[in-house]
Amino acid sequence: MIVFKHRRILIMNTLAVTIIAIIISLLLTQKYTATATILPPTADQTTMLGMFAAGPTSGIANLSRLTSGLPGLFSPSDLYAALIESSRITGIIIDRYDLKKEFTVKTKTDAARALEDITNIEVTPEGIISVSVTYKKKQLAVDIANSYIEELDTFNKEVAMTAGKKYRIFVEQRLEESRDSLTQAEESLRNFQENNLTVALEEEMVSVIKTVAELKSRIIMLETKRGALAASAQSDNPYLREIDRELAQLKSQLSKIEFGEQKTTKKEFGAGFSVPLAELPEVYLEYARLYREVKIQEAIYQLLTEQYEQARIMESKDTPTVQFLDRASPPEKRSWPRRTLIVIFAFVLSIVFNVLLAFIIEYVHDIKEDPKSHKTIIKVVNDLSEDIKLLKKTIAGRFKRT
């Protein structure tokens, strides 16, 4: 058997390659992987970022919020993953741990590339985000992995507090205006009642006014949100477009109640009421308008008060926005090099190579023992050499003419 015949070469070479592989695996720099995992962001956090974060983050946030339910598109967890990889967060980490010196590079850009090479961010189908850092210093790998999550939390808090302050100021102004409007509406209604005596409204009209008040208050609240959002977001913000669509629908419903449906032969509110407000008797209509205005201002004032309190809470909120599933901890085992796999791979590869070598040696030996076969092989080799030389001359001549 050929392999048995050349067993000494096979054993010696395999042993030599295996020993070299062991030495190399021992000399390779050991690396450790530290992993931190966090839970997916809540819907409120994603919407908050989408409403108030300006610039590129806003685009990601809104795309994430709108497509989170569609497969293959952005999800809230993808938003967080993108924020973790942003230059804002990586820049802070580079400065905190002086990674330019650690990676022996001159610029912050090179340090960012080196940091990216040792970092791996993954999002599972369930939305859980994992941040893994693989480096030769296990404690530094742990610190960097946890710092990614901590800086994300700091960024979220800054956005929330900034957004809360902007929204609080905006709502505060509207609340003051609403308070004045409510006072004026109540005074106007009281004066009308004193001058014309009290006019009783039918139950249907009271229902109409409550409906109008609800629609009006919702319109005012949406306009308030739109104003706050327009001050800090781009004009093509998807959340802004959603508000505009909802406003158009509410105003259309309100118009039908106040003036009726113009396209129908029967004049009605479109919400089940029999007579549009615009067609009521003059005194009755005036009282209905004043009463309606009071109810509208009351509803608006109540909603604005609730929104104002929420904005104040958001502004002062300092609770964690990121929930750790597992903090990174010093790994007990190295992740690289995998010495056992390196040695096994080298051992198997050396056996395959040496078996092939044994067959080649045997074939060459057989050719030498058979002169005719030897001459035939030499002739074929010489012919191929001549053909190659002729081909080179032909190509060189064409290049010269060109």
One Martini backbone bead per residue (centre of mass of N, CA, C, O) as a GRO file, in nm:
protein
  402
    1MET     BB    1   0.096   0.036   0.023
    2ILE     BB    2   0.157   0.362  -0.025
    3VAL     BB    3   0.115   0.487   0.257
    4PHE     BB    4   0.280   0.272   0.412
    5LYS     BB    5   0.548   0.314   0.258
    6HIS     BB    6   0.526   0.648   0.343
    7ARG     BB    7   0.490   0.679   0.666
    8ARG     BB    8   0.727   0.852   0.763
    9ILE     BB    9   0.657   1.110   0.615
   10LEU     BB   10   0.373   1.140   0.724
   11ILE     BB   11   0.444   1.147   1.028
   12MET     BB   12   0.658   1.373   1.032
   13ASN     BB   13   0.492   1.600   0.895
   14THR     BB   14   0.247   1.594   1.081
   15LEU     BB   15   0.402   1.652   1.340
   16ALA     BB   16   0.528   1.921   1.252
   17VAL     BB   17   0.268   2.076   1.188
   18THR     BB   18   0.136   2.041   1.468
   19ILE     BB   19   0.357   2.183   1.632
   20ILE     BB   20   0.340   2.453   1.484
   21ALA     BB   21   0.040   2.506   1.551
   22ILE     BB   22   0.080   2.513   1.857
   23ILE     BB   23   0.278   2.749   1.865
   24ILE     BB   24   0.104   2.957   1.721
   25SER     BB   25  -0.142   2.945   1.919
   26LEU     BB   26   0.038   3.046   2.162
   27LEU     BB   27   0.127   3.329   2.017
   28LEU     BB   28  -0.136   3.428   2.000
   29THR     BB   29  -0.354   3.664   2.068
   30GLN     BB   30  -0.561   3.716   2.322
   31LYS     BB   31  -0.923   3.713   2.326
   32TYR     BB   32  -1.219   3.896   2.442
   33THR     BB   33  -1.577   3.860   2.504
   34ALA     BB   34  -1.814   4.120   2.556
   35THR     BB   35  -2.169   4.118   2.662
   36ALA     BB   36  -2.453   4.326   2.598
   37THR     BB   37  -2.805   4.345   2.694
   38ILE     BB   38  -3.124   4.466   2.562
   39LEU     BB   39  -3.424   4.584   2.550
   40PRO     BB   40  -3.668   4.695   2.388
   41PRO     BB   41  -3.815   4.962   2.301
   42THR     BB   42  -4.063   5.158   2.356
   43ALA     BB   43  -4.314   5.330   2.208
   44ASP     BB   44  -4.267   5.602   2.355
   45GLN     BB   45  -3.967   5.635   2.289
   46THR     BB   46  -3.990   5.629   1.980
   47THR     BB   47  -4.192   5.864   1.949
   48MET     BB   48  -4.022   6.078   2.089
   49LEU     BB   49  -3.788   6.070   1.886
   50GLY     BB   50  -3.966   6.125   1.631
   51MET     BB   51  -4.078   6.410   1.725
   52PHE     BB   52  -3.787   6.565   1.840
   53ALA     BB   53  -3.568   6.463   1.665
   54ALA     BB   54  -3.319   6.593   1.478
   55GLY     BB   55  -3.235   6.501   1.178
   56PRO     BB   56  -3.123   6.186   1.119
   57THR     BB   57  -3.265   6.066   1.368
   58SER     BB   58  -3.551   6.138   1.281
   59GLY     BB   59  -3.567   5.958   1.033
   60ILE     BB   60  -3.524   5.692   1.180
   61ALA     BB   61  -3.751   5.715   1.387
   62ASN     BB   62  -3.992   5.737   1.188
   63LEU     BB   63  -3.936   5.486   1.026
   64SER     BB   64  -3.954   5.297   1.264
   65ARG     BB   65  -4.246   5.364   1.360
   66LEU     BB   66  -4.390   5.296   1.075
   67THR     BB   67  -4.219   4.992   1.026
   68SER     BB   68  -4.225   4.791   1.276
   69GLY     BB   69  -4.456   4.585   1.139
   70LEU     BB   70  -4.254   4.526   0.907
   71PRO     BB   71  -4.091   4.312   0.725
   72GLY     BB   72  -3.748   4.409   0.672
   73LEU     BB   73  -3.765   4.657   0.849
   74PHE     BB   74  -3.772   4.885   1.062
   75SER     BB   75  -3.710   4.907   1.411
   76PRO     BB   76  -3.670   5.012   1.725
   77SER     BB   77  -3.402   4.847   1.753
   78ASP     BB   78  -3.264   4.970   1.504
   79LEU     BB   79  -3.245   5.248   1.620
   80TYR     BB   80  -3.058   5.181   1.856
   81ALA     BB   81  -2.830   5.061   1.685
   82ALA     BB   82  -2.773   5.325   1.529
   83LEU     BB   83  -2.704   5.496   1.779
   84ILE     BB   84  -2.463   5.328   1.882
   85GLU     BB   85  -2.299   5.378   1.595
   86SER     BB   86  -2.265   5.659   1.638
   87SER     BB   87  -2.047   5.926   1.665
   88ARG     BB   88  -2.143   6.032   1.936
   89ILE     BB   89  -2.082   5.772   2.103
   90THR     BB   90  -1.799   5.684   2.001
   91GLY     BB   91  -1.655   5.948   2.075
   92ILE     BB   92  -1.688   5.921   2.383
   93ILE     BB   93  -1.538   5.649   2.411
   94ILE     BB   94  -1.267   5.737   2.298
   95ASP     BB   95  -1.215   5.954   2.517
   96ARG     BB   96  -1.252   5.792   2.780
   97TYR     BB   97  -1.021   5.553   2.679
   98ASP     BB   98  -0.802   5.645   2.489
   99LEU     BB   99  -0.797   5.491   2.189
  100LYS     BB  100  -0.564   5.613   2.034
  101LYS     BB  101  -0.348   5.492   2.222
  102GLU     BB  102  -0.444   5.197   2.229
  103PHE     BB  103  -0.435   5.177   1.892
  104THR     BB  104  -0.210   5.349   1.768
  105VAL     BB  105  -0.333   5.634   1.665
  106LYS     BB  106  -0.389   5.968   1.533
  107THR     BB  107  -0.696   5.949   1.477
  108LYS     BB  108  -1.035   5.936   1.532
  109THR     BB  109  -1.112   5.779   1.279
  110ASP     BB  110  -0.925   5.535   1.329
  111ALA     BB  111  -1.047   5.464   1.604
  112ALA     BB  112  -1.333   5.409   1.496
  113ARG     BB  113  -1.253   5.171   1.315
  114ALA     BB  114  -1.131   4.995   1.538
  115LEU     BB  115  -1.390   4.983   1.707
  116GLU     BB  116  -1.567   4.853   1.487
  117ASP     BB  117  -1.395   4.586   1.462
  118ILE     BB  118  -1.461   4.503   1.784
  119THR     BB  119  -1.766   4.543   1.704
  120ASN     BB  120  -2.096   4.387   1.776
  121ILE     BB  121  -2.428   4.435   1.639
  122GLU     BB  122  -2.742   4.289   1.744
  123VAL     BB  123  -3.074   4.178   1.622
  124THR     BB  124  -3.330   4.015   1.716
  125PRO     BB  125  -3.646   3.909   1.636
  126GLU     BB  126  -3.738   4.018   1.936
  127GLY     BB  127  -3.540   4.296   1.979
  128ILE     BB  128  -3.279   4.220   2.097
  129ILE     BB  129  -2.982   4.382   2.211
  130SER     BB  130  -2.638   4.330   2.114
  131VAL     BB  131  -2.309   4.403   2.263
  132SER     BB  132  -1.989   4.329   2.122
  133VAL     BB  133  -1.650   4.294   2.259
  134THR     BB  134  -1.325   4.234   2.106
  135TYR     BB  135  -1.034   4.188   2.320
  136LYS     BB  136  -0.730   4.161   2.492
  137LYS     BB  137  -0.882   4.331   2.710
  138LYS     BB  138  -1.129   4.242   2.915
  139GLN     BB  139  -1.207   4.503   3.076
  140LEU     BB  140  -1.230   4.692   2.832
  141ALA     BB  141  -1.452   4.533   2.692
  142VAL     BB  142  -1.659   4.571   2.918
  143ASP     BB  143  -1.662   4.882   2.932
  144ILE     BB  144  -1.748   4.936   2.638
  145ALA     BB  145  -2.013   4.777   2.629
  146ASN     BB  146  -2.151   4.941   2.863
  147SER     BB  147  -2.109   5.228   2.743
  148TYR     BB  148  -2.299   5.212   2.508
  149ILE     BB  149  -2.558   5.195   2.686
  150GLU     BB  150  -2.514   5.443   2.868
  151GLU     BB  151  -2.503   5.654   2.630
  152LEU     BB  152  -2.783   5.595   2.527
  153ASP     BB  153  -2.930   5.681   2.783
  154THR     BB  154  -2.824   5.972   2.787
  155PHE     BB  155  -2.941   6.056   2.515
  156ASN     BB  156  -3.239   6.004   2.581
  157LYS     BB  157  -3.259   6.206   2.814
  158GLU     BB  158  -3.185   6.460   2.655
  159VAL     BB  159  -3.417   6.440   2.456
  160ALA     BB  160  -3.649   6.436   2.660
  161MET     BB  161  -3.582   6.708   2.803
  162THR     BB  162  -3.582   6.885   2.552
  163ALA     BB  163  -3.865   6.812   2.457
  164GLY     BB  164  -4.012   6.889   2.721
  165LYS     BB  165  -3.938   7.187   2.720
  166LYS     BB  166  -4.060   7.268   2.450
  167TYR     BB  167  -4.346   7.163   2.511
  168ARG     BB  168  -4.398   7.319   2.773
  169ILE     BB  169  -4.379   7.605   2.652
  170PHE     BB  170  -4.596   7.572   2.439
  171VAL     BB  171  -4.832   7.485   2.630
  172GLU     BB  172  -4.818   7.725   2.822
  173GLN     BB  173  -4.913   7.932   2.616
  174ARG     BB  174  -5.184   7.794   2.544
  175LEU     BB  175  -5.297   7.790   2.833
  176GLU     BB  176  -5.314   8.095   2.870
  177GLU     BB  177  -5.502   8.144   2.631
  178SER     BB  178  -5.729   7.951   2.726
  179ARG     BB  179  -5.796   8.097   2.990
  180ASP     BB  180  -5.886   8.361   2.857
  181SER     BB  181  -6.103   8.238   2.670
  182LEU     BB  182  -6.279   8.118   2.894
  183THR     BB  183  -6.344   8.379   3.040
  184GLN     BB  184  -6.478   8.522   2.800
  185ALA     BB  185  -6.698   8.309   2.744
  186GLU     BB  186  -6.837   8.325   3.022
  187GLU     BB  187  -6.905   8.627   3.010
  188SER     BB  188  -7.075   8.623   2.752
  189LEU     BB  189  -7.291   8.425   2.854
  190ARG     BB  190  -7.382   8.585   3.102
  191ASN     BB  191  -7.471   8.845   2.951
  192PHE     BB  192  -7.682   8.709   2.770
  193GLN     BB  193  -7.863   8.601   3.000
  194GLU     BB  194  -7.925   8.882   3.125
  195ASN     BB  195  -8.049   9.013   2.856
  196ASN     BB  196  -8.233   8.727   2.756
  197LEU     BB  197  -8.235   8.527   2.929
  198THR     BB  198  -8.282   8.203   2.962
  199VAL     BB  199  -8.187   7.952   2.729
  200ALA     BB  200  -8.310   7.657   2.633
  201LEU     BB  201  -8.177   7.352   2.543
  202GLU     BB  202  -8.184   7.096   2.364
  203GLU     BB  203  -8.070   6.780   2.379
  204GLU     BB  204  -7.954   6.771   2.091
  205MET     BB  205  -7.781   7.035   2.116
  206VAL     BB  206  -7.604   6.940   2.347
  207SER     BB  207  -7.483   6.707   2.184
  208VAL     BB  208  -7.360   6.880   1.965
  209ILE     BB  209  -7.176   7.053   2.146
  210LYS     BB  210  -7.010   6.820   2.256
  211THR     BB  211  -6.903   6.732   1.983
  212VAL     BB  212  -6.770   6.998   1.906
  213ALA     BB  213  -6.584   7.021   2.153
  214GLU     BB  214  -6.425   6.765   2.096
  215LEU     BB  215  -6.321   6.841   1.816
  216LYS     BB  216  -6.186   7.108   1.891
  217SER     BB  217  -5.988   6.996   2.103
  218ARG     BB  218  -5.843   6.803   1.907
  219ILE     BB  219  -5.748   7.019   1.713
  220ILE     BB  220  -5.583   7.187   1.915
  221MET     BB  221  -5.389   6.959   2.002
  222LEU     BB  222  -5.273   6.901   1.721
  223GLU     BB  223  -5.169   7.191   1.674
  224THR     BB  224  -4.977   7.186   1.913
  225LYS     BB  225  -4.804   6.947   1.822
  226ARG     BB  226  -4.728   7.066   1.549
  227GLY     BB  227  -4.580   7.315   1.654
  228ALA     BB  228  -4.364   7.162   1.819
  229LEU     BB  229  -4.257   6.988   1.581
  230ALA     BB  230  -4.190   7.216   1.368
  231ALA     BB  231  -3.951   7.342   1.551
  232SER     BB  232  -3.763   7.040   1.529
  233ALA     BB  233  -3.851   6.950   1.240
  234GLN     BB  234  -3.902   6.841   0.941
  235SER     BB  235  -4.128   6.876   0.680
  236ASP     BB  236  -4.104   6.542   0.611
  237ASN     BB  237  -4.233   6.441   0.856
  238PRO     BB  238  -4.440   6.177   0.914
  239TYR     BB  239  -4.584   6.280   1.171
  240LEU     BB  240  -4.677   6.546   1.042
  241ARG     BB  241  -4.855   6.416   0.821
  242GLU     BB  242  -5.050   6.274   1.012
  243ILE     BB  243  -5.163   6.527   1.145
  244ASP     BB  244  -5.276   6.658   0.888
  245ARG     BB  245  -5.479   6.433   0.821
  246GLU     BB  246  -5.640   6.446   1.088
  247LEU     BB  247  -5.721   6.742   1.070
  248ALA     BB  248  -5.887   6.722   0.808
  249GLN     BB  249  -6.101   6.526   0.921
  250LEU     BB  250  -6.202   6.697   1.162
  251LYS     BB  251  -6.284   6.952   0.996
  252SER     BB  252  -6.493   6.807   0.824
  253GLN     BB  253  -6.682   6.722   1.056
  254LEU     BB  254  -6.731   7.009   1.167
  255SER     BB  255  -6.857   7.130   0.909
  256LYS     BB  256  -7.108   6.944   0.902
  257ILE     BB  257  -7.228   7.039   1.174
  258GLU     BB  258  -7.238   7.356   1.110
  259PHE     BB  259  -7.340   7.335   0.771
  260GLY     BB  260  -7.349   7.076   0.640
  261GLU     BB  261  -7.430   6.883   0.355
  262GLN     BB  262  -7.403   6.997   0.028
  263LYS     BB  263  -7.454   6.719  -0.150
  264THR     BB  264  -7.727   6.703  -0.017
  265THR     BB  265  -8.072   6.738   0.004
  266LYS     BB  266  -8.037   6.689   0.302
  267LYS     BB  267  -8.011   6.862   0.594
  268GLU     BB  268  -7.715   6.773   0.778
  269PHE     BB  269  -7.447   6.673   0.985
  270GLY     BB  270  -7.331   6.357   0.959
  271ALA     BB  271  -7.409   6.262   1.285
  272GLY     BB  272  -7.749   6.266   1.319
  273PHE     BB  273  -7.841   6.555   1.274
  274SER     BB  274  -8.098   6.779   1.162
  275VAL     BB  275  -7.956   7.073   1.221
  276PRO     BB  276  -7.772   7.317   1.146
  277LEU     BB  277  -7.630   7.576   1.312
  278ALA     BB  278  -7.674   7.796   1.078
  279GLU     BB  279  -8.021   7.738   1.099
  280LEU     BB  280  -8.080   7.886   1.342
  281PRO     BB  281  -8.210   8.094   1.534
  282GLU     BB  282  -8.069   8.376   1.637
  283VAL     BB  283  -8.085   8.356   1.949
  284TYR     BB  284  -8.038   8.056   1.967
  285LEU     BB  285  -7.768   8.065   1.817
  286GLU     BB  286  -7.612   8.252   2.008
  287TYR     BB  287  -7.636   8.072   2.254
  288ALA     BB  288  -7.506   7.820   2.128
  289ARG     BB  289  -7.236   7.952   2.072
  290LEU     BB  290  -7.163   8.034   2.361
  291TYR     BB  291  -7.191   7.753   2.485
  292ARG     BB  292  -6.992   7.615   2.299
  293GLU     BB  293  -6.742   7.786   2.372
  294VAL     BB  294  -6.727   7.702   2.663
  295LYS     BB  295  -6.695   7.395   2.616
  296ILE     BB  296  -6.444   7.413   2.444
  297GLN     BB  297  -6.260   7.563   2.649
  298GLU     BB  298  -6.281   7.348   2.865
  299ALA     BB  299  -6.161   7.112   2.704
  300ILE     BB  300  -5.895   7.249   2.630
  301TYR     BB  301  -5.798   7.314   2.916
  302GLN     BB  302  -5.790   7.024   3.018
  303LEU     BB  303  -5.589   6.910   2.807
  304LEU     BB  304  -5.359   7.115   2.853
  305THR     BB  305  -5.312   7.044   3.148
  306GLU     BB  306  -5.228   6.752   3.097
  307GLN     BB  307  -4.993   6.819   2.899
  308TYR     BB  308  -4.833   6.995   3.095
  309GLU     BB  309  -4.771   6.776   3.304
  310GLN     BB  310  -4.625   6.584   3.108
  311ALA     BB  311  -4.401   6.785   3.026
  312ARG     BB  312  -4.283   6.821   3.311
  313ILE     BB  313  -4.206   6.527   3.349
  314MET     BB  314  -4.021   6.503   3.102
  315GLU     BB  315  -3.820   6.729   3.184
  316SER     BB  316  -3.754   6.581   3.483
  317LYS     BB  317  -3.667   6.321   3.372
  318ASP     BB  318  -3.428   6.047   3.523
  319THR     BB  319  -3.487   5.778   3.406
  320PRO     BB  320  -3.435   5.495   3.268
  321THR     BB  321  -3.443   5.402   2.906
  322VAL     BB  322  -3.266   5.143   2.960
  323GLN     BB  323  -3.287   4.783   2.959
  324PHE     BB  324  -3.121   4.551   3.113
  325LEU     BB  325  -3.051   4.213   3.073
  326ASP     BB  326  -2.722   4.220   3.034
  327ARG     BB  327  -2.431   4.272   3.165
  328ALA     BB  328  -2.114   4.312   3.124
  329SER     BB  329  -1.860   4.060   3.183
  330PRO     BB  330  -1.598   3.892   3.262
  331PRO     BB  331  -1.458   3.657   3.089
  332GLU     BB  332  -1.348   3.325   3.140
  333LYS     BB  333  -1.301   3.298   2.830
  334ARG     BB  334  -1.165   3.286   2.541
  335SER     BB  335  -1.231   3.363   2.185
  336TRP     BB  336  -0.913   3.404   2.122
  337PRO     BB  337  -0.779   3.139   2.033
  338ARG     BB  338  -0.872   2.823   1.882
  339ARG     BB  339  -0.664   2.580   1.941
  340THR     BB  340  -0.803   2.314   1.878
  341LEU     BB  341  -0.894   2.387   1.589
  342ILE     BB  342  -0.615   2.451   1.475
  343VAL     BB  343  -0.485   2.174   1.526
  344ILE     BB  344  -0.691   1.998   1.379
  345PHE     BB  345  -0.670   2.134   1.103
  346ALA     BB  346  -0.363   2.085   1.064
  347PHE     BB  347  -0.371   1.777   1.088
  348VAL     BB  348  -0.566   1.712   0.854
  349LEU     BB  349  -0.416   1.871   0.630
  350SER     BB  350  -0.146   1.712   0.653
  351ILE     BB  351  -0.257   1.436   0.577
  352VAL     BB  352  -0.362   1.507   0.297
  353PHE     BB  353  -0.094   1.612   0.183
  354ASN     BB  354   0.083   1.351   0.239
  355VAL     BB  355  -0.080   1.158   0.071
  356LEU     BB  356  -0.038   1.311  -0.193
  357LEU     BB  357   0.272   1.299  -0.181
  358ALA     BB  358   0.300   0.991  -0.193
  359PHE     BB  359   0.181   0.961  -0.479
  360ILE     BB  360   0.384   1.142  -0.626
  361ILE     BB  361   0.640   0.984  -0.553
  362GLU     BB  362   0.549   0.717  -0.682
  363TYR     BB  363   0.511   0.826  -0.970
  364VAL     BB  364   0.802   0.924  -1.016
  365HIS     BB  365   0.932   0.649  -0.968
  366ASP     BB  366   0.794   0.502  -1.207
  367ILE     BB  367   0.910   0.680  -1.435
  368LYS     BB  368   1.214   0.620  -1.384
  369GLU     BB  369   1.179   0.305  -1.438
  370ASP     BB  370   1.043   0.419  -1.711
  371PRO     BB  371   1.188   0.552  -1.986
  372LYS     BB  372   0.957   0.603  -2.181
  373SER     BB  373   0.778   0.766  -1.988
  374HIS     BB  374   0.994   0.978  -1.927
  375LYS     BB  375   1.027   1.086  -2.218
  376THR     BB  376   0.736   1.167  -2.262
  377ILE     BB  377   0.719   1.378  -2.037
  378ILE     BB  378   0.955   1.555  -2.133
  379LYS     BB  379   0.831   1.623  -2.410
  380VAL     BB  380   0.577   1.762  -2.308
  381VAL     BB  381   0.722   1.982  -2.145
  382ASN     BB  382   0.883   2.105  -2.383
  383ASP     BB  383   0.642   2.177  -2.562
  384LEU     BB  384   0.511   2.371  -2.360
  385SER     BB  385   0.750   2.568  -2.344
  386GLU     BB  386   0.748   2.651  -2.643
  387ASP     BB  387   0.459   2.758  -2.651
  388ILE     BB  388   0.500   2.981  -2.442
  389LYS     BB  389   0.726   3.137  -2.586
  390LEU     BB  390   0.560   3.197  -2.844
  391LEU     BB  391   0.335   3.354  -2.704
  392LYS     BB  392   0.512   3.581  -2.588
  393LYS     BB  393   0.621   3.687  -2.861
  394THR     BB  394   0.349   3.762  -2.985
  395ILE     BB  395   0.255   3.963  -2.767
  396ALA     BB  396   0.504   4.152  -2.780
  397GLY     BB  397   0.471   4.231  -3.080
  398ARG     BB  398   0.192   4.367  -3.054
  399PHE     BB  399   0.276   4.584  -2.851
  400LYS     BB  400   0.487   4.723  -3.030
  401ARG     BB  401   0.295   4.803  -3.262
  402THR     BB  402   0.104   4.971  -3.065
   0.00000   0.00000   0.00000
